[in-house]
Amino acid sequence: MFMAVLDIQIVVTSLPDISEALSIEPDRMSWVQTAYLIAEVIAIPLTGLLTRVFSLRWLFVGALTLFTVASAACAASHGFETLIVARVVQGFAGGVLIPSVFSAVFLLFPFRQQGIATTLAGVMAVLAPTVGPLVGGWITQTYSWHWLFLVNVAPGIVAAAIAARFLPREAGEYTHVRTLDVASLILMAIALAALEIGLKDAPKHGWVSLRVLGLLALSLIAGFAFVRRSLGRSQPIVDLSALADRNFAIGCFLSFTLGIGLYGSVYLMPVFLGFVREHGPLDIGHIMLVTGVAQLVTAPIAVELERRVDGRLLMLAGFALFAVGLGLSAFQTSETDFDEMLVPQILRGSAIMFCLLPPTRLALCQFPPERVADASGLFNLMRNLGGAIGLALIDTVIYGRAPILAEEIGQRLKSGDVSVAPLVGIPAETIATATTRTIDAAMIETVRPLVERAGLVSAINEAWAMLAVITALALLALPFVRGQKSRAAFATLRTT
């Protein structure tokens, strides 16, 4: 699962190298990521059905094998078409692995060990995006782009062998295949694919463009039709009835919100460090490693507190701390670097496990074993959809607001506003002593790149503030969580 999540991040660092090596047009390279993400979001909600058909053991082994083979196929690709096909297969297999791991936490472990197992799974899920830039930068600078995919092969083979040997042997229920609602499957795939592509294109083409509105409308119509068919069947592809449980629905909302903040912060830092500070991939990875270290240090603390403290209090502290960590990054300047990013990263890294561990238990622990896989698929899908929507909103803010903010800064500079000097990075006395004519004729062209950079920094700060506000809104859902007083009784039931 760690490799499947990591694969999304490390490939980003080498898209230019892959484009040059395979003679792929730059405007088509985004599909290398989009193809993976679309296949992944379609696979995640299908995990419950696939678990019932193949059993957890053989589904996991099969997904591992498919992911490993597809990774090797990506490395062996000689053109755009073969690479995209391999990425689709790789993304589908990776999407199965993520909810399967969280299902295993509640299906394979006794109640007392579920906290530790959830933490280990959570650390892998959220650590991968953080260390991705570091791993990708190191591979890019040390080896060829092929190793971005070949790095998955050895772990895949080892994990598949261990899973085949040690996971419980259970018989699959292949009769589910005969009752498969193909129309529902197609509708779900169309809804998720159209949503993913629409979110990807929205910042570039505009949210009200005909292309984006058409894709979002198609997603909405297909999604509505899928829900209607699913609610009317005794054995739906995805058990949407789980959302009727209040705690599960709130857990999904919290997972969605975490996806926005987590994937958004992991995206914003490389954008700032790359375009503003002009750091290379390896340097960016080293700076971002602080968040990963904070996660690892906090993980055992989160396990112990989760056993002793009401989950609602832990979620309150986690999302509040995460929101503060996001908000502190909204005051960056063009000179901000490792030292200024240290405290916000520590706060965010320390908060993540409290934003993941209690909501996971809140969402999944009350379901009987036969419903855990479906619930896990929906729960994990929410986090991925949150990330996709968050990235689309961030790109909209950055590329929509940066030119406007740069123009405002330029106008203030022309008017002799000395307060704008720190934003641009020029001495205040230069503005105070210059005449308006001098600024218009000579200075503006010289400082234009600085003004554009200041506009970009301001837009990035607005994106950070947006993430902080969205994360803080998650706190509004916590008063509606039902108390988990039945833990002991549930533990007894699961043991029985």
C-alpha positions as CSV (number, residue, x, y, z in Angstrom):
1,M,0.0,0.0,0.0
2,F,2.9,2.3,0.8
3,M,4.4,1.7,-2.6
4,A,1.0,2.3,-4.3
5,V,0.5,5.7,-2.6
6,L,4.2,6.6,-3.1
7,D,4.0,5.9,-6.8
8,I,1.7,8.9,-7.3
9,Q,4.3,11.3,-5.8
10,I,7.6,10.0,-7.1
11,V,6.5,9.9,-10.8
12,V,5.6,13.6,-10.7
13,T,9.3,14.5,-10.1
14,S,10.4,12.9,-13.4
15,L,7.5,13.7,-15.8
16,P,9.9,16.0,-17.9
17,D,12.4,13.2,-18.1
18,I,9.8,10.7,-19.2
19,S,8.4,13.1,-21.7
20,E,11.8,13.6,-23.3
21,A,12.7,9.9,-23.3
22,L,9.4,8.7,-24.8
23,S,8.9,11.7,-27.1
24,I,5.6,12.6,-25.5
25,E,4.2,16.1,-25.9
26,P,4.3,18.1,-22.6
27,D,0.6,18.8,-22.8
28,R,-0.2,15.1,-22.8
29,M,2.1,14.2,-19.8
30,S,-0.5,15.0,-17.2
31,W,-2.4,11.9,-18.4
32,V,0.4,9.7,-16.9
33,Q,-0.9,10.8,-13.5
34,T,-4.6,11.2,-14.4
35,A,-4.8,7.7,-15.8
36,Y,-3.5,6.3,-12.6
37,L,-5.8,8.3,-10.4
38,I,-9.0,7.6,-12.4
39,A,-8.3,3.8,-12.2
40,E,-7.5,4.1,-8.5
41,V,-10.8,5.9,-7.6
42,I,-12.8,3.4,-9.6
43,A,-11.1,0.4,-7.9
44,I,-11.4,1.7,-4.3
45,P,-15.2,1.4,-3.9
46,L,-15.1,-2.0,-5.7
47,T,-12.9,-3.5,-3.1
48,G,-15.8,-4.8,-1.0
49,L,-17.3,-6.7,-3.9
50,L,-13.9,-8.0,-5.0
51,T,-13.2,-9.2,-1.4
52,R,-16.4,-11.2,-1.3
53,V,-15.7,-12.8,-4.7
54,F,-12.0,-13.7,-4.2
55,S,-11.5,-13.5,-0.4
56,L,-9.2,-11.0,1.3
57,R,-6.2,-13.3,0.9
58,W,-6.4,-13.9,-2.9
59,L,-7.6,-10.4,-3.7
60,F,-4.6,-8.9,-1.9
61,V,-2.2,-11.4,-3.5
62,G,-3.8,-10.8,-6.9
63,A,-3.7,-7.0,-6.6
64,L,0.0,-7.1,-5.5
65,T,0.9,-9.3,-8.4
66,L,-1.0,-7.1,-10.9
67,F,0.6,-3.9,-9.4
68,T,4.1,-5.5,-9.7
69,V,3.6,-6.6,-13.3
70,A,2.1,-3.3,-14.3
71,S,5.1,-1.4,-12.7
72,A,7.5,-3.5,-14.7
73,A,5.4,-2.8,-17.8
74,C,5.5,1.0,-17.1
75,A,9.3,0.8,-17.0
76,A,9.4,-1.1,-20.3
77,S,7.1,1.3,-22.1
78,H,8.3,2.7,-25.4
79,G,5.5,5.2,-26.1
80,F,2.6,7.2,-24.7
81,E,-0.1,4.5,-25.4
82,T,1.7,1.6,-23.8
83,L,2.6,3.7,-20.7
84,I,-1.0,4.9,-20.2
85,V,-2.3,1.3,-20.4
86,A,0.2,0.1,-17.9
87,R,-0.6,3.1,-15.6
88,V,-4.3,2.3,-15.7
89,V,-3.6,-1.3,-14.7
90,Q,-1.2,-0.1,-12.0
91,G,-3.7,2.4,-10.7
92,F,-6.5,-0.1,-10.5
93,A,-4.3,-2.6,-8.6
94,G,-3.1,0.2,-6.3
95,G,-6.6,1.3,-5.6
96,V,-7.5,-2.2,-4.4
97,L,-4.6,-2.4,-2.0
98,I,-5.4,0.8,0.0
99,P,-8.9,-0.2,1.4
100,S,-7.8,-3.9,1.6
101,V,-5.2,-2.9,4.2
102,F,-7.7,-1.0,6.3
103,S,-10.2,-3.9,6.0
104,A,-7.5,-6.2,7.2
105,V,-7.1,-4.1,10.4
106,F,-10.7,-5.0,11.5
107,L,-10.9,-8.5,10.0
108,L,-7.6,-10.0,11.0
109,F,-6.7,-8.4,14.3
110,P,-8.4,-8.7,17.8
111,F,-9.9,-5.6,19.2
112,R,-6.9,-4.7,21.4
113,Q,-4.5,-4.8,18.5
114,Q,-6.6,-2.8,16.1
115,G,-5.3,0.6,17.3
116,I,-1.7,-0.5,16.6
117,A,-2.6,-2.0,13.2
118,T,-4.6,1.1,12.2
119,T,-1.7,3.3,13.2
120,L,0.8,1.3,11.1
121,A,-1.6,1.4,8.1
122,G,-2.2,5.1,8.7
123,V,1.5,5.9,8.9
124,M,2.1,4.2,5.6
125,A,-0.8,5.9,3.9
126,V,0.1,9.4,5.0
127,L,3.9,9.1,5.1
128,A,4.1,8.1,1.4
129,P,3.0,11.5,0.0
130,T,5.4,13.2,2.4
131,V,8.6,11.3,1.5
132,G,7.5,11.0,-2.2
133,P,9.4,14.1,-3.4
134,L,12.5,13.0,-1.6
135,V,12.5,9.5,-3.0
136,G,11.5,10.7,-6.4
137,G,14.2,13.4,-6.4
138,W,16.9,10.9,-5.3
139,I,15.9,8.3,-7.9
140,T,15.7,11.0,-10.7
141,Q,19.2,12.4,-9.9
142,T,20.8,9.0,-9.2
143,Y,19.2,6.6,-11.7
144,S,17.0,6.7,-14.8
145,W,13.3,7.3,-14.8
146,H,12.7,3.6,-15.3
147,W,13.5,3.0,-11.6
148,L,10.5,5.1,-10.5
149,F,8.5,2.0,-11.5
150,L,11.1,-0.8,-11.1
151,V,11.5,0.2,-7.4
152,N,8.0,-1.4,-6.9
153,V,9.0,-4.8,-8.2
154,A,11.1,-6.3,-5.3
155,P,8.7,-5.2,-2.5
156,G,5.7,-6.4,-4.6
157,I,7.2,-9.9,-5.0
158,V,8.1,-10.2,-1.4
159,A,4.8,-8.9,-0.1
160,A,2.8,-11.2,-2.4
161,A,4.8,-14.2,-1.3
162,I,4.3,-13.4,2.4
163,A,0.6,-12.6,1.9
164,A,0.0,-15.9,0.1
165,R,1.7,-17.8,2.9
166,F,0.3,-16.2,6.0
167,L,-3.1,-14.6,5.3
168,P,-6.1,-16.7,6.4
169,R,-7.3,-19.1,3.8
170,E,-11.0,-18.4,3.0
171,A,-13.1,-19.5,0.1
172,G,-14.3,-16.9,-2.3
173,E,-18.0,-16.5,-3.2
174,Y,-17.8,-16.6,-7.0
175,T,-21.6,-16.6,-7.3
176,H,-21.4,-12.8,-6.8
177,V,-20.0,-12.6,-10.3
178,R,-23.2,-14.0,-11.8
179,T,-25.3,-11.4,-10.0
180,L,-23.0,-8.5,-11.0
181,D,-24.9,-5.4,-12.1
182,V,-22.9,-4.4,-15.1
183,A,-24.9,-1.2,-15.7
184,S,-24.2,0.0,-12.2
185,L,-20.5,-0.7,-12.6
186,I,-20.4,1.3,-15.9
187,L,-22.4,4.2,-14.3
188,M,-20.0,4.3,-11.3
189,A,-16.9,4.3,-13.5
190,I,-18.3,7.1,-15.7
191,A,-19.3,9.2,-12.7
192,L,-15.8,8.9,-11.0
193,A,-13.8,9.2,-14.2
194,A,-15.8,12.3,-15.4
195,L,-15.4,13.9,-11.9
196,E,-11.7,13.2,-11.9
197,I,-11.1,14.7,-15.4
198,G,-13.4,17.6,-14.7
199,L,-11.5,18.5,-11.5
200,K,-8.2,18.2,-13.4
201,D,-9.4,20.5,-16.2
202,A,-11.2,23.1,-14.1
203,P,-8.2,25.3,-13.1
204,K,-7.0,25.4,-16.7
205,H,-10.3,25.8,-18.7
206,G,-12.3,27.5,-15.9
207,W,-15.1,26.1,-13.7
208,V,-17.8,27.5,-15.9
209,S,-16.3,26.4,-19.2
210,L,-18.5,24.2,-21.4
211,R,-16.0,21.4,-21.1
212,V,-15.8,21.3,-17.3
213,L,-19.5,21.9,-16.8
214,G,-20.2,19.1,-19.2
215,L,-17.9,16.7,-17.4
216,L,-19.3,17.6,-13.9
217,A,-22.9,17.3,-15.2
218,L,-22.1,13.9,-16.7
219,S,-20.6,12.9,-13.3
220,L,-23.6,14.1,-11.5
221,I,-26.1,12.3,-13.8
222,A,-24.2,9.1,-13.8
223,G,-23.7,9.2,-10.1
224,F,-27.4,9.8,-9.4
225,A,-28.3,6.9,-11.7
226,F,-25.8,4.7,-9.9
227,V,-27.1,5.6,-6.5
228,R,-30.7,4.9,-7.6
229,R,-29.8,1.4,-9.0
230,S,-27.7,0.6,-6.0
231,L,-30.3,1.4,-3.4
232,G,-32.8,-0.8,-5.2
233,R,-30.7,-4.0,-5.3
234,S,-30.2,-6.6,-2.6
235,Q,-26.6,-7.1,-3.6
236,P,-25.3,-3.8,-4.9
237,I,-21.7,-3.2,-6.1
238,V,-21.1,-0.7,-3.3
239,D,-23.1,-0.9,-0.1
240,L,-24.2,2.8,0.1
241,S,-26.5,1.9,3.0
242,A,-23.5,2.2,5.3
243,L,-23.9,6.0,5.0
244,A,-27.1,5.7,7.0
245,D,-25.0,5.1,10.1
246,R,-24.3,8.6,11.5
247,N,-20.8,7.8,12.8
248,F,-19.8,6.3,9.5
249,A,-21.1,9.3,7.6
250,I,-19.2,11.7,9.9
251,G,-16.1,9.5,9.6
252,C,-16.3,9.8,5.8
253,F,-16.7,13.6,6.1
254,L,-13.6,13.8,8.3
255,S,-11.7,11.5,5.8
256,F,-12.8,13.8,3.0
257,T,-11.6,16.9,4.9
258,L,-8.3,15.2,5.8
259,G,-7.7,14.4,2.1
260,I,-8.1,18.1,1.2
261,G,-5.6,19.2,3.8
262,L,-3.2,16.4,3.5
263,Y,-2.8,16.2,-0.3
264,G,-3.2,20.0,-0.5
265,S,-0.3,20.6,1.9
266,V,1.9,18.0,0.2
267,Y,1.2,19.8,-3.2
268,L,1.6,23.4,-2.0
269,M,5.0,22.9,-0.5
270,P,6.8,21.7,-3.7
271,V,5.0,24.4,-5.7
272,F,6.4,27.1,-3.3
273,L,9.8,25.6,-2.9
274,G,10.2,24.9,-6.6
275,F,8.8,28.0,-8.2
276,V,9.5,30.6,-5.5
277,R,12.6,29.3,-3.8
278,E,13.8,27.5,-6.9
279,H,14.9,24.3,-5.0
280,G,15.5,21.1,-6.8
281,P,13.5,17.9,-6.2
282,L,16.0,16.4,-3.7
283,D,16.2,19.6,-1.7
284,I,12.4,19.9,-1.6
285,G,12.3,16.3,-0.3
286,H,14.7,17.0,2.5
287,I,12.7,20.0,3.7
288,M,9.4,18.1,3.5
289,L,10.9,15.2,5.5
290,V,10.1,17.1,8.7
291,T,6.4,16.3,8.4
292,G,7.2,12.6,8.0
293,V,9.5,12.5,11.0
294,A,6.8,14.3,13.1
295,Q,4.3,11.6,12.0
296,L,6.5,8.8,13.0
297,V,7.3,10.3,16.4
298,T,3.6,11.0,17.1
299,A,2.3,7.6,16.0
300,P,3.0,5.6,19.2
301,I,1.6,8.5,21.3
302,A,-1.6,8.4,19.2
303,V,-2.0,4.7,19.8
304,E,-1.7,5.0,23.6
305,L,-4.0,8.1,23.8
306,E,-6.6,6.4,21.5
307,R,-6.9,3.6,24.0
308,R,-7.4,5.9,27.0
309,V,-9.0,9.1,25.7
310,D,-12.4,9.7,24.1
311,G,-12.0,9.7,20.3
312,R,-14.0,12.9,20.0
313,L,-11.4,14.8,22.0
314,L,-8.6,13.4,20.0
315,M,-10.3,14.3,16.7
316,L,-10.9,17.8,18.1
317,A,-7.3,18.2,19.0
318,G,-6.1,16.7,15.8
319,F,-8.1,18.8,13.3
320,A,-7.6,21.9,15.4
321,L,-3.8,21.4,15.4
322,F,-3.8,20.5,11.7
323,A,-5.8,23.7,10.9
324,V,-3.3,25.8,12.9
325,G,-0.4,24.2,11.1
326,L,-2.0,25.0,7.7
327,G,-2.9,28.5,8.8
328,L,0.7,29.4,9.9
329,S,1.9,28.6,6.4
330,A,-0.4,31.4,5.1
331,F,2.1,34.1,6.1
332,Q,5.0,33.0,3.9
333,T,7.2,35.6,2.1
334,S,9.5,35.1,-0.9
335,E,12.3,34.5,1.6
336,T,10.5,31.7,3.6
337,D,12.5,28.5,3.7
338,F,13.3,25.5,6.0
339,D,13.5,27.5,9.3
340,E,10.2,29.3,8.8
341,M,8.5,26.1,7.6
342,L,9.7,24.0,10.5
343,V,7.0,24.7,13.1
344,P,4.0,24.5,10.7
345,Q,5.4,21.2,9.4
346,I,5.8,19.8,13.0
347,L,2.3,20.8,13.9
348,R,0.8,19.3,10.8
349,G,2.8,16.1,11.1
350,S,2.0,15.7,14.8
351,A,-1.8,16.2,14.1
352,I,-2.2,13.8,11.1
353,M,-2.4,10.6,13.1
354,F,-5.1,12.1,15.3
355,C,-7.0,13.1,12.2
356,L,-6.7,9.5,10.8
357,L,-6.7,7.0,13.6
358,P,-9.9,8.0,15.6
359,P,-12.0,8.7,12.4
360,T,-11.0,5.3,11.0
361,R,-12.2,3.5,14.1
362,L,-15.3,5.8,14.3
363,A,-16.2,4.8,10.7
364,L,-15.4,1.1,10.6
365,C,-15.4,-0.5,14.0
366,Q,-19.1,-0.9,14.5
367,F,-19.7,-3.0,11.3
368,P,-19.9,-6.8,11.3
369,P,-17.1,-8.5,9.4
370,E,-19.1,-9.0,6.2
371,R,-19.6,-5.3,5.8
372,V,-16.2,-4.0,6.7
373,A,-14.7,-4.2,3.2
374,D,-17.5,-2.2,1.6
375,A,-17.3,0.4,4.4
376,S,-13.5,0.6,4.1
377,G,-13.8,1.2,0.3
378,L,-16.2,4.2,0.8
379,F,-14.2,5.6,3.7
380,N,-10.9,5.6,1.7
381,L,-12.6,6.8,-1.5
382,M,-13.7,10.0,0.5
383,R,-10.1,10.8,1.3
384,N,-9.0,10.4,-2.3
385,L,-11.9,12.5,-3.6
386,G,-11.1,15.1,-1.0
387,G,-7.5,15.2,-2.3
388,A,-8.7,15.6,-5.9
389,I,-11.1,18.4,-5.1
390,G,-8.6,20.1,-2.9
391,L,-5.9,20.1,-5.6
392,A,-8.4,21.5,-8.1
393,L,-9.4,24.3,-5.7
394,I,-5.7,25.1,-5.0
395,D,-4.8,25.3,-8.7
396,T,-7.8,27.6,-9.2
397,V,-6.7,29.9,-6.4
398,I,-3.0,29.9,-7.5
399,Y,-3.4,30.4,-11.2
400,G,-6.5,32.5,-11.0
401,R,-5.4,34.9,-8.2
402,A,-1.7,35.2,-8.9
403,P,-2.0,37.5,-11.9
404,I,-4.6,39.6,-10.1
405,L,-2.5,40.0,-7.0
406,A,0.6,40.8,-9.0
407,E,-1.3,43.5,-10.8
408,E,-2.5,45.0,-7.4
409,I,1.1,44.9,-6.0
410,G,2.4,46.6,-9.2
411,Q,-0.2,49.4,-8.9
412,R,0.7,49.9,-5.2
413,L,4.3,50.0,-6.2
414,K,3.6,52.7,-8.9
415,S,1.8,54.8,-6.3
416,G,4.8,54.7,-4.0
417,D,3.3,52.5,-1.3
418,V,6.3,51.6,0.9
419,S,4.4,48.9,2.7
420,V,4.6,46.7,-0.5
421,A,8.4,46.7,-0.4
422,P,8.8,43.6,1.8
423,L,6.5,41.7,-0.5
424,V,8.5,42.5,-3.6
425,G,11.9,42.2,-1.9
426,I,13.2,45.7,-2.6
427,P,14.3,48.4,0.0
428,A,11.5,50.6,1.2
429,E,13.6,53.8,0.7
430,T,13.9,53.0,-3.0
431,I,10.1,53.4,-3.4
432,A,9.9,56.3,-1.0
433,T,12.6,58.4,-2.7
434,A,11.6,57.5,-6.3
435,T,9.2,59.7,-8.3
436,T,6.2,58.2,-9.9
437,R,7.6,58.8,-13.4
438,T,10.9,57.1,-12.5
439,I,8.9,54.1,-11.2
440,D,6.8,53.9,-14.3
441,A,9.6,54.2,-16.8
442,A,12.6,52.5,-15.3
443,M,11.8,50.5,-12.2
444,I,8.8,48.5,-13.2
445,E,10.5,46.5,-15.9
446,T,13.4,45.7,-13.6
447,V,11.2,44.5,-10.8
448,R,8.5,42.9,-12.9
449,P,9.8,39.3,-12.1
450,L,9.8,40.2,-8.4
451,V,6.3,41.5,-8.6
452,E,5.1,38.4,-10.4
453,R,6.8,36.3,-7.7
454,A,5.2,38.3,-5.0
455,G,1.8,37.7,-6.6
456,L,2.5,34.0,-6.7
457,V,3.5,34.0,-3.0
458,S,0.3,35.9,-2.1
459,A,-1.8,33.4,-4.1
460,I,-0.1,30.4,-2.4
461,N,-0.8,32.0,1.0
462,E,-4.5,32.4,0.1
463,A,-4.5,28.7,-0.8
464,W,-3.0,27.8,2.6
465,A,-5.6,29.9,4.3
466,M,-8.3,28.2,2.3
467,L,-7.1,24.7,3.4
468,A,-6.9,25.9,7.1
469,V,-10.6,27.1,6.9
470,I,-11.8,23.9,5.3
471,T,-10.0,21.8,7.9
472,A,-11.4,23.9,10.7
473,L,-14.9,23.3,9.4
474,A,-14.4,19.6,10.2
475,L,-14.7,20.5,13.9
476,L,-18.3,21.4,13.3
477,A,-19.2,17.8,12.7
478,L,-17.7,16.5,16.0
479,P,-20.6,17.4,18.3
480,F,-22.8,15.1,16.2
481,V,-20.7,12.0,16.9
482,R,-22.4,9.4,18.9
483,G,-20.4,8.4,22.0
484,Q,-18.5,5.2,21.5
485,K,-19.5,3.7,24.9
486,S,-20.2,0.3,23.3
487,R,-16.5,-0.4,22.6
488,A,-16.2,-3.1,25.2
489,A,-19.4,-4.8,24.1
490,F,-18.3,-4.6,20.5
491,A,-14.9,-6.1,21.4
492,T,-16.8,-9.0,23.1
493,L,-19.0,-9.4,20.0
494,R,-16.0,-9.5,17.7
495,T,-14.2,-12.0,19.9
496,T,-17.2,-14.2,19.9
